[in-house]
């Protein structure tokens, strides 16, 4: 399904600021929502990020923007940690408090990850589409949830 763009160093690839657009669809009710904002991947634990190069530690991802659901728009944010994995193309993704979320291996430009959460299962598909564009699709299923979350990330570049 489409072409994938291999990522030799996942942390260096993600470092920086991304425009973030997410559609959220409740498959049971047919309701849809939308998130628009930015995601910044900055050095974790004092590690420096400079021109796509990461020194030590990993990344902290801070997503900020607005989520609109049923005509009501509210501020929304999320923080995740991306720690070095077993190789440069891999990372261990954790919640802000350090709990494990999922592994991430973008060496082929594509990865599928599962995260069980209580009685629900989150299955994420990560697809890198180029040096400045990637997408995640999370399917959430369980007794209380039947959701599809599609997020597109486009790298923001500094004004010249």
DRENDO-1510 file (C-alpha; in Angstrom, 1 decimal, always signed):
<recs>
REC; n; res; u; v; w
REC; 1; UNK; +0.0; +0.0; +0.0 .
REC; 2; UNK; +1.9; +3.0; -1.3 .
REC; 3; UNK; +5.6; +3.6; -1.0 .
REC; 4; UNK; +7.4; +3.7; +2.3 .
REC; 5; UNK; +10.5; +5.8; +3.1 .
REC; 6; UNK; +13.0; +3.9; +5.3 .
REC; 7; UNK; +14.3; +5.7; +8.3 .
REC; 8; UNK; +17.9; +4.8; +9.4 .
REC; 9; UNK; +17.7; +6.9; +12.6 .
REC; 10; UNK; +14.2; +7.3; +14.0 .
REC; 11; UNK; +15.1; +9.9; +16.7 .
REC; 12; UNK; +17.0; +12.1; +14.3 .
REC; 13; UNK; +14.1; +11.9; +11.8 .
REC; 14; UNK; +11.4; +12.9; +14.3 .
REC; 15; UNK; +13.4; +15.7; +15.9 .
REC; 16; UNK; +11.9; +19.1; +15.3 .
REC; 17; UNK; +8.5; +20.6; +14.9 .
REC; 18; UNK; +5.6; +19.0; +12.9 .
REC; 19; UNK; +2.2; +20.3; +11.8 .
REC; 20; UNK; -0.3; +17.8; +13.2 .
REC; 21; UNK; -3.8; +17.0; +11.8 .
REC; 22; UNK; -5.9; +14.1; +13.2 .
REC; 23; UNK; -9.3; +12.8; +12.3 .
REC; 24; UNK; -11.1; +10.8; +15.0 .
REC; 25; UNK; -14.0; +8.6; +13.9 .
REC; 26; UNK; -16.3; +6.7; +16.3 .
REC; 27; UNK; -17.1; +3.7; +14.1 .
REC; 28; UNK; -20.1; +2.7; +16.3 .
REC; 29; UNK; -21.9; +6.1; +16.3 .
REC; 30; UNK; -20.5; +7.6; +13.1 .
REC; 31; UNK; -19.5; +10.8; +14.9 .
REC; 32; UNK; -16.3; +12.5; +13.8 .
REC; 33; UNK; -13.9; +14.9; +15.4 .
REC; 34; UNK; -10.7; +16.7; +14.4 .
REC; 35; UNK; -7.5; +17.8; +16.1 .
REC; 36; UNK; -5.3; +20.5; +14.6 .
REC; 37; UNK; -2.0; +21.7; +16.1 .
REC; 38; UNK; +1.7; +21.0; +16.3 .
REC; 39; UNK; +4.0; +18.3; +17.7 .
REC; 40; UNK; +7.5; +19.3; +18.9 .
REC; 41; UNK; +10.1; +16.6; +19.4 .
REC; 42; UNK; +12.8; +18.1; +21.6 .
REC; 43; UNK; +15.8; +16.6; +23.4 .
REC; 44; UNK; +14.9; +14.5; +26.5 .
REC; 45; UNK; +16.9; +14.8; +29.7 .
REC; 46; UNK; +18.9; +17.8; +28.4 .
REC; 47; UNK; +19.9; +16.1; +25.1 .
REC; 48; UNK; +20.4; +18.7; +22.3 .
REC; 49; UNK; +18.7; +18.6; +19.0 .
REC; 50; UNK; +20.5; +20.5; +16.2 .
REC; 51; UNK; +19.8; +20.3; +12.5 .
REC; 52; UNK; +18.3; +16.9; +12.7 .
REC; 53; UNK; +21.1; +15.5; +14.9 .
REC; 54; UNK; +20.3; +14.2; +18.3 .
REC; 55; UNK; +22.8; +14.1; +21.2 .
REC; 56; UNK; +22.0; +11.5; +23.8 .
REC; 57; UNK; +18.9; +10.5; +25.7 .
REC; 58; UNK; +16.0; +10.5; +23.3 .
REC; 59; UNK; +13.1; +12.8; +22.6 .
REC; 60; UNK; +10.1; +14.3; +24.4 .
REC; 61; UNK; +7.1; +14.8; +22.1 .
REC; 62; UNK; +4.7; +17.6; +23.0 .
REC; 63; UNK; +1.5; +17.8; +21.0 .
REC; 64; UNK; -0.6; +20.9; +21.4 .
REC; 65; UNK; -3.6; +22.2; +19.6 .
REC; 66; UNK; -7.4; +22.2; +19.5 .
REC; 67; UNK; -9.8; +19.2; +19.3 .
REC; 68; UNK; -13.3; +19.7; +17.9 .
REC; 69; UNK; -15.9; +17.1; +18.8 .
REC; 70; UNK; -19.7; +17.6; +18.1 .
REC; 71; UNK; -19.2; +21.3; +17.3 .
REC; 72; UNK; -17.3; +22.0; +20.5 .
REC; 73; UNK; -13.6; +23.0; +20.2 .
REC; 74; UNK; -11.3; +22.7; +23.2 .
REC; 75; UNK; -7.5; +22.9; +23.9 .
REC; 76; UNK; -5.8; +19.5; +23.7 .
REC; 77; UNK; -2.3; +18.3; +24.5 .
REC; 78; UNK; -0.4; +15.1; +24.9 .
REC; 79; UNK; +3.2; +14.3; +26.0 .
REC; 80; UNK; +5.2; +11.1; +25.1 .
REC; 81; UNK; +8.8; +10.0; +25.5 .
REC; 82; UNK; +10.8; +8.5; +22.6 .
REC; 83; UNK; +13.7; +6.6; +24.1 .
REC; 84; UNK; +16.5; +4.9; +22.1 .
REC; 85; UNK; +15.6; +1.4; +21.1 .
REC; 86; UNK; +17.7; -1.6; +20.2 .
REC; 87; UNK; +19.1; +0.2; +17.2 .
REC; 88; UNK; +19.1; +3.6; +15.5 .
REC; 89; UNK; +16.0; +2.9; +13.5 .
REC; 90; UNK; +14.1; +1.9; +16.6 .
REC; 91; UNK; +12.6; +3.7; +19.6 .
REC; 92; UNK; +10.7; +2.7; +22.8 .
REC; 93; UNK; +7.7; +5.0; +23.1 .
REC; 94; UNK; +6.6; +5.7; +26.7 .
REC; 95; UNK; +3.9; +7.8; +28.3 .
REC; 96; UNK; +5.0; +11.0; +30.0 .
REC; 97; UNK; +5.2; +9.2; +33.3 .
REC; 98; UNK; +7.5; +6.6; +31.9 .
REC; 99; UNK; +5.0; +3.7; +31.5 .
REC; 100; UNK; +5.6; +1.7; +28.3 .
REC; 101; UNK; +3.4; +2.5; +25.3 .
REC; 102; UNK; +4.8; +0.7; +22.3 .
REC; 103; UNK; +8.0; -0.1; +20.3 .
REC; 104; UNK; +8.7; +1.8; +17.1 .
REC; 105; UNK; +10.8; +0.4; +14.2 .
REC; 106; UNK; +10.9; +2.6; +11.1 .
REC; 107; UNK; +13.9; +1.0; +9.4 .
REC; 108; UNK; +11.6; -0.1; +6.6 .
REC; 109; UNK; +9.4; +3.1; +6.8 .
REC; 110; UNK; +6.5; +1.0; +8.1 .
REC; 111; UNK; +5.6; -0.4; +11.5 .
REC; 112; UNK; +2.6; -1.9; +13.3 .
REC; 113; UNK; +2.4; -1.7; +17.1 .
REC; 114; UNK; -0.1; -3.0; +19.6 .
REC; 115; UNK; -0.9; -1.5; +23.0 .
REC; 116; UNK; -3.4; -3.3; +25.3 .
REC; 117; UNK; -5.2; -0.9; +27.6 .
REC; 118; UNK; -7.6; -2.5; +30.1 .
REC; 119; UNK; -10.2; -4.4; +27.9 .
REC; 120; UNK; -9.3; -2.3; +24.8 .
REC; 121; UNK; -6.6; -2.9; +22.1 .
REC; 122; UNK; -4.9; -0.1; +20.4 .
REC; 123; UNK; -3.3; -1.1; +17.1 .
REC; 124; UNK; -1.1; +1.5; +15.4 .
REC; 125; UNK; +0.2; +1.6; +11.9 .
REC; 126; UNK; +3.1; +4.0; +11.2 .
REC; 127; UNK; +4.0; +4.9; +7.7 .
REC; 128; UNK; +6.8; +7.3; +6.6 .
REC; 129; UNK; +6.0; +8.9; +3.3 .
REC; 130; UNK; +9.1; +11.0; +2.8 .
REC; 131; UNK; +11.7; +13.1; +4.6 .
REC; 132; UNK; +9.1; +15.5; +5.9 .
REC; 133; UNK; +5.9; +13.5; +6.0 .
REC; 134; UNK; +4.6; +10.6; +8.1 .
REC; 135; UNK; +1.2; +9.1; +9.2 .
REC; 136; UNK; -0.2; +7.1; +12.1 .
REC; 137; UNK; -3.4; +5.2; +12.0 .
REC; 138; UNK; -4.7; +3.8; +15.3 .
REC; 139; UNK; -7.6; +1.4; +15.4 .
REC; 140; UNK; -9.0; +1.2; +18.9 .
REC; 141; UNK; -11.4; -1.7; +19.7 .
REC; 142; UNK; -12.9; -3.0; +22.9 .
REC; 143; UNK; -16.1; -3.3; +24.8 .
REC; 144; UNK; -16.5; +0.5; +25.1 .
REC; 145; UNK; -14.5; +1.8; +22.2 .
REC; 146; UNK; -14.6; +1.4; +18.4 .
REC; 147; UNK; -12.4; +4.3; +17.0 .
REC; 148; UNK; -10.2; +5.1; +14.1 .
REC; 149; UNK; -7.7; +7.9; +14.6 .
REC; 150; UNK; -5.7; +9.0; +11.6 .
REC; 151; UNK; -2.9; +11.5; +12.1 .
REC; 152; UNK; -0.8; +13.2; +9.4 .
REC; 153; UNK; +2.5; +15.0; +10.3 .
REC; 154; UNK; +4.2; +17.5; +8.0 .
REC; 155; UNK; +7.5; +18.9; +9.0 .
REC; 156; UNK; +7.5; +22.6; +9.7 .
REC; 157; UNK; +10.6; +24.3; +8.2 .
REC; 158; UNK; +12.0; +27.6; +9.5 .
REC; 159; UNK; +11.3; +30.7; +7.3 .
REC; 160; UNK; +14.3; +31.4; +5.1 .
</recs>
